[in-house]
Every structure is written in C-alpha cells, then in structure tokens.
C-alpha cells in the first residue's frame, strides 16, 4: 500500500507535535509536512525512516488504511476550555487508536450489546432517575461505574495523557457509544467523569444541546446519578460539620467537593454553610488532594478479553504488532492491564460474552 498521510497526522498528534515541530525534528520544511498530510506529495523512503525514528511508530503503521476520526462535531469533551489545541488533538488521536483496538477485539469476541436509551426529552435529574429505573439500580450507590458502562455496551478506554486539562470525552461511532477517561486524575474524578460522559451519551444523542449548556446538564445528571436524592437525604438528613460529608463520601465514592455540592443543591445545607465548607475544603488542600481516596476503577471487559488471549499465548505485544502500534499505546488505552501477562498454557478460543455485573451496580453495604 501507499504511504497514508492520515496516519502520519495521527502519530504526529500523539506526540503533541505540530507540523513545524515535526519538520524541525526530521530536517524538513514545514510546507513539506503540510504537502504530505494533504496528500499532495509522498515522503521518500529516507523521509519515512526519519518519521519512524521521531514519532516512534512502526513503519507499517503508515502504510495501512484510513482510521475513523473523532471530530469536534460528534465529540463531547469535558472542560474543553482548559485544553490546548495540541492536547485536544492528541486525545482525539488516541481515540482513533482506540477504534483500531476496538474493531480488532469485536472481530474476535462477543461483547455486551448497547443498552443506552435516548433521554434527550428529559431534564438532567429526572433523566438520571429514569436511567436508574430502566437499569434496575434503585437508589443504591454504584460500586463501579466503568463496569456498569461496559455491561451496557459502552466501549470504555483510558487516556494516559499526563495532564489534568483533558478529563474525558465521549462520542457515538457506527451507532456504538465510546468513552475515553483520563487516568491522570483521582479515582473519584474518574467516576464522576464516567457519569458525566454517560450523560452526554443519553441526553445529547440528537446533538441539539452543545457547549456550556450541555456541560452543565451533564454535571447535573452525573451528580444525581452517582448520588441519588433519596439515598443522600436518608444518610445525610442534616449536616452541621464538614466531617460528616468527609465520612459519608466513601458510600458514593465521590469527591468531597462533589458531595458538598450535592447536599447544597438538595437543600440540606444553606448557601452560607456551603460557602464555609468550600473555604474549609480549599484551606485543607482537599480541592487538590482528595482525602480518603478510593482505588481507581478498571475495565472488566478488557481484563476478560486479555485473560482469554493470554490463555492462547497472545499478549499485548502480539496485539500491538498485529495493529502495527507502539506497545505503550495499546497498554495506555486499556487501563495498563496489559503490562503483565499471567502464566498459562494455550487454551481453546471461545467467544467472550459479558453480562451485567451485579457487584458493579449494588453497594457492598446498605
């Protein structure tokens, strides 16, 4: 096959390089990179070798077919205003790599079917209640958001972007829902991000609400979905001290700030007490370092897929080689679960079928 300029763009963006940066590193002119990526000219074999050396992608990667591209029109980014253009482009390029991995897995395994209703006619809090009812969650806390999303057919990937500016994003591709979560932030933040992106998937399928209104709706949905009104008011009917919120937050596995916001919106605490609690949270540094942090959630789908492959002596190295990707890209997108392959002999290949994990939906303790 011929050199694929779209793949050059992906690899360049994954390295946070603009066209001038890449040109400087391979000893070319910026307009040369522009012409390559616009398919006006092709790089020479010597140019390709330089590209491979700088971008650290296997040579064959640049000679494969096009990959679907997330766009700003069909992608819901959380906290988009804090991102640089390079960070946004790198995260979207990671999504393209995620599509490659997802397609490779779907060809080999039977994954959970999509079970996401269209709730765009609902306001955020009623939508959260309706979805809980449809999924049979009741008012109980959710023990694992990632496993819950996966059990409903959402393809969940991790982003190891090493920046707090990229929280998460979601999109629909070929009628399938995708969520990408940044693992740089706290476990509590990642759970809220997962619920926030779930909101975009069920509330904004029609694309009519965008920008700040969509983000506000997603935040309200996430707060109500993770911290149901009846459960919060039952556990925290009255709050006099911040310590009560600090003690209770482990029930819903949310941040101290998120639970403080929720009890304020539910009218459990007044405006002035909420203000005092916010000041106290900042003074104690809990707005930067979460107290009593939870363990970060990981994917159950990818773990089961990989264990099945490992039984056949197939590891992340084989997956990366098959897709002509750097090993680190595969591992980073799959929550790092590929770093160690368990011992085991070759076993029979079987379709993987994953059903809803009850432990992911119900609390360990009422």
C-alpha positions in Angstrom: 0.0 0.0 0.0 1.0 3.6 -0.4 2.0 5.9 2.4 -1.1 7.1 4.3 -0.9 10.8 5.3 -3.9 10.5 7.7 -1.8 8.1 9.8 1.1 10.5 9.8 -1.2 13.1 11.3 -2.3 10.6 14.0 1.2 9.7 15.0 2.3 13.4 15.0 -0.6 14.5 17.2 0.0 11.6 19.6 3.5 13.1 20.2 2.0 16.6 20.7 3.9 17.9 17.7 2.6 20.5 15.3 3.8 20.4 11.7 6.7 22.8 12.3 7.9 20.7 15.2 7.9 17.6 13.1 9.6 19.3 10.3 12.4 20.6 12.6 13.0 17.1 14.0 13.3 15.3 10.7 15.2 18.1 8.9 12.4 19.2 6.5 10.5 22.4 5.8 7.1 22.9 7.4 5.4 23.2 4.0 6.7 19.7 3.2 4.8 18.2 6.1 1.7 20.1 5.0 2.0 18.7 1.5 2.5 15.2 2.9 -0.6 15.4 5.1 -2.7 16.9 2.3 -1.6 14.0 0.0 0.0 16.4 -2.5 3.3 14.6 -2.3 4.7 11.5 -0.6 7.8 11.2 1.6 10.8 9.5 0.3 12.0 6.2 1.9 14.6 8.3 3.8 11.8 10.6 5.0 9.8 7.7 6.2 12.7 6.3 8.1 13.1 9.7 9.8 9.4 9.9 10.6 9.5 6.4 12.2 12.6 7.4 14.2 11.0 10.6 15.5 7.4 9.5 16.0 8.3 6.0 17.4 5.6 4.2 15.4 6.3 1.0 13.4 6.9 1.7 9.7 4.0 -0.4 8.6 1.6 1.7 10.6 2.0 4.5 8.0 1.0 2.1 5.1 -2.3 0.8 6.3 -5.9 2.0 5.6 -7.6 5.1 7.0 -9.0 5.2 10.6 -12.3 6.8 11.6 -11.7 10.2 13.1 -13.5 11.7 16.0 -14.5 15.3 15.2 -15.4 18.3 17.3 -18.9 18.0 15.9 -19.6 14.5 17.3 -17.4 14.5 20.4 -18.3 15.7 23.8 -15.2 16.9 25.7 -15.3 17.7 29.4 -13.6 21.0 30.4 -12.7 21.7 26.8 -11.8 25.4 27.5 -8.7 24.4 29.6 -7.2 22.3 26.9 -4.6 23.4 24.4 -5.2 22.6 20.8 -2.3 20.1 20.9 -3.8 18.3 24.0 -7.2 18.1 22.3 -5.7 16.7 19.1 -3.6 14.2 21.0 -6.7 12.9 22.9 -8.7 12.7 19.7 -5.9 10.8 18.0 -5.8 8.4 21.0 -9.5 7.8 20.2 -8.6 6.7 16.6 -6.1 4.2 18.1 -8.9 3.1 20.4 -11.1 2.5 17.4 -8.5 0.2 15.9 -8.2 -1.8 19.1 -12.0 -2.0 19.5 -12.5 -3.2 15.9 -9.8 -5.9 16.4 -11.5 -7.1 19.6 -15.1 -7.0 18.2 -14.0 -9.2 15.3 -12.9 -11.9 17.8 -15.2 -11.6 20.8 -18.9 -11.2 21.6 -19.1 -8.1 23.8 -22.2 -6.7 25.6 -24.9 -5.2 23.5 -25.7 -1.5 23.6 -28.5 -0.7 26.1 -28.5 3.1 26.2 -31.9 4.9 25.8 -32.3 8.3 24.2 -33.3 10.6 27.1 -32.9 14.0 25.4 -36.5 15.0 26.3 -35.7 14.7 30.0 -34.2 17.3 32.3 -30.9 16.0 33.9 -32.1 14.8 37.3 -35.3 13.1 36.0 -33.1 11.5 33.3 -30.7 10.1 35.9 -33.7 8.7 37.8 -35.2 7.2 34.7 -32.0 5.6 33.7 -31.5 4.1 37.1 -35.0 2.7 37.0 -34.5 1.2 33.5 -31.2 -0.4 34.6 -32.7 -1.7 37.8 -30.3 0.3 40.0 -32.9 1.6 42.5 -31.4 4.3 44.9 -28.3 2.3 45.9 -24.8 3.6 45.3 -22.9 2.3 42.2 -19.8 0.4 43.2 -18.1 0.5 39.8 -19.0 3.0 37.1 -16.7 1.6 34.4 -18.1 -2.0 34.8 -21.6 -0.6 34.7 -21.0 1.3 31.5 -19.3 -1.8 29.9 -22.2 -4.0 30.9 -24.5 -1.7 28.9 -22.4 -1.9 25.8 -20.2 1.3 26.2 -16.6 0.9 24.9 -14.5 2.4 27.7 -10.9 3.3 27.1 -8.3 5.0 29.3 -6.3 8.1 28.4 -2.8 8.3 29.8 -2.3 11.9 28.7 -0.3 13.1 31.8 -2.3 16.3 32.0 -5.2 17.5 34.2 -6.6 19.5 31.2 -8.1 16.5 29.4 -10.7 14.9 31.7 -12.7 12.7 29.4 -14.7 12.7 26.2 -17.4 10.6 24.6 -18.9 10.0 21.2 -21.1 7.7 19.1 -19.4 5.8 16.3 -21.2 3.4 14.0 -24.1 3.5 16.4 -21.8 2.4 19.3 -21.0 4.5 22.4 -17.4 5.2 23.3 -16.0 6.9 26.5 -12.3 7.8 27.0 -11.3 8.6 30.6 -8.1 10.3 31.7 -6.3 8.2 34.3 -4.1 11.2 35.4 -6.7 12.4 37.9 -8.1 10.9 41.1 -10.3 7.8 41.2 -13.2 10.0 42.4 -12.8 12.4 39.5 -12.7 9.5 37.0 -16.0 8.1 38.4 -17.7 11.5 38.0 -16.2 11.8 34.5 -17.7 8.5 33.6 -21.1 9.5 34.8 -20.7 12.9 33.1 -19.9 11.2 29.7 -22.8 8.8 30.2 -25.0 11.9 30.4 -23.8 13.1 27.0 -24.4 9.7 25.5 -28.1 9.5 26.7 -29.0 13.2 26.8 -27.3 14.6 23.7 -27.7 12.0 21.1 -29.5 14.4 18.8 -26.7 17.0 19.1 -29.1 19.9 19.7 -27.5 20.9 23.0 -23.8 21.8 22.9 -21.2 23.9 24.7 -21.7 25.1 28.2 -25.4 24.2 28.4 -24.6 20.6 27.6 -21.7 20.5 30.1 -24.0 21.9 32.8 -26.6 19.3 32.1 -24.1 16.5 32.1 -22.7 17.7 35.5 -26.3 17.8 37.0 -27.0 14.3 35.6 -23.7 12.9 36.9 -24.4 14.3 40.4 -27.9 12.9 40.5 -26.9 9.5 39.0 -24.0 8.9 41.4 -25.7 10.4 44.5 -29.5 9.7 44.3 -31.6 12.2 46.1 -33.5 9.7 48.4 -30.3 7.9 49.4 -28.4 11.1 50.2 -31.2 12.6 52.2 -31.6 9.3 54.1 -27.9 9.1 55.0 -27.3 12.9 55.5 -30.7 14.4 56.6 -28.8 17.1 58.5 -25.2 18.3 58.1 -23.6 20.6 60.6 -19.9 19.9 60.0 -17.7 19.1 57.0 -16.5 15.9 58.8 -20.0 14.4 58.2 -19.6 14.8 54.4 -16.0 13.6 54.6 -17.1 10.4 56.4 -20.1 9.8 54.1 -18.4 10.4 50.7 -17.0 6.8 50.7 -20.5 5.5 50.4 -20.9 7.0 46.9 -17.2 7.0 46.0 -17.3 10.7 45.1 -15.1 13.6 45.9 -15.6 15.7 49.0 -16.4 18.7 46.8 -18.9 16.8 44.7 -20.8 15.6 47.8 -20.7 19.1 49.3 -22.2 20.4 46.1 -24.9 17.8 46.0 -26.1 18.3 49.6 -26.2 22.1 48.9 -28.3 21.6 45.8 -30.6 19.3 47.7 -31.2 22.0 50.3 -29.6 20.0 53.1 -27.1 22.8 53.8 -27.6 26.6 53.3 -25.8 28.9 50.9 -23.6 30.3 53.7 -22.7 26.8 55.1 -21.8 25.7 51.6 -19.6 28.7 51.2 -17.9 28.0 54.6 -17.4 24.3 53.6 -15.9 25.3 50.3 -13.4 27.6 52.1 -12.6 24.9 54.5 -12.0 22.4 51.7 -9.6 24.7 50.0 -7.8 25.7 53.2 -7.2 22.0 54.0 -6.0 21.3 50.4 -8.7 18.9 49.8 -9.5 20.6 46.5 -6.1 19.4 45.2 -5.5 16.2 47.1 -8.6 14.1 47.7 -8.9 12.9 51.4 -9.5 9.1 51.9 -9.0 8.4 48.2 -10.7 5.4 46.6 -8.9 2.8 44.4 -9.1 3.7 40.7 -11.6 1.7 38.8 -10.5 -0.5 35.9 -12.2 -2.3 33.0 -13.6 -5.7 33.5 -14.2 -6.2 29.7 -10.6 -5.6 28.7 -9.4 -7.8 31.6 -11.6 -10.7 30.5 -10.6 -10.2 26.8 -6.9 -10.2 27.7 -7.1 -13.2 30.0 -8.7 -15.2 27.2 -6.0 -14.1 24.8 -3.3 -14.8 27.3 -4.6 -18.3 27.6 -3.8 -18.6 23.9 -0.3 -17.1 24.5 -1.4 -13.8 22.9 -0.1 -10.8 24.8 -0.2 -7.0 24.3 2.9 -7.3 22.2 1.0 -9.5 19.7 -1.9 -7.1 19.6 0.4 -4.1 19.1 2.3 -6.0 16.4 -0.9 -7.1 14.7 -2.1 -3.5 14.5 1.3 -2.0 13.9 1.2 0.1 17.0 3.6 1.0 19.7 3.1 -1.3 22.7 2.7 1.7 25.0 -0.3 3.0 23.1 -2.2 -0.3 23.5 -1.4 -0.5 27.2 -2.3 3.1 27.9 -5.7 2.7 26.3 -6.5 -0.5 28.1 -6.0 0.8 31.7 -2.5 -0.6 31.8 -3.8 -4.1 32.4 -1.5 -5.4 29.6 1.7 -4.7 31.5 2.0 -8.2 32.9 0.8 -11.4 31.2 -0.2 -14.2 33.6 1.4 -17.6 33.1 -0.7 -20.3 31.5 -0.8 -22.7 28.7 -2.6 -22.5 25.4 -6.3 -23.0 25.8 -9.3 -23.2 23.4 -10.5 -20.0 21.8 -14.0 -19.1 22.9 -16.4 -16.2 22.2 -16.4 -13.8 25.2 -19.8 -12.9 26.5 -20.1 -10.4 29.3 -23.3 -9.7 31.2 -24.1 -7.1 33.7 -22.0 -7.4 36.9 -24.3 -7.1 39.9 -21.4 -6.1 42.0 -20.8 -3.1 39.8 -24.4 -1.9 40.4 -25.0 -2.5 44.1 -23.2 -1.4 47.2 -21.3 -3.7 49.4 -23.1 -2.3 52.4 -26.6 -0.7 52.5 
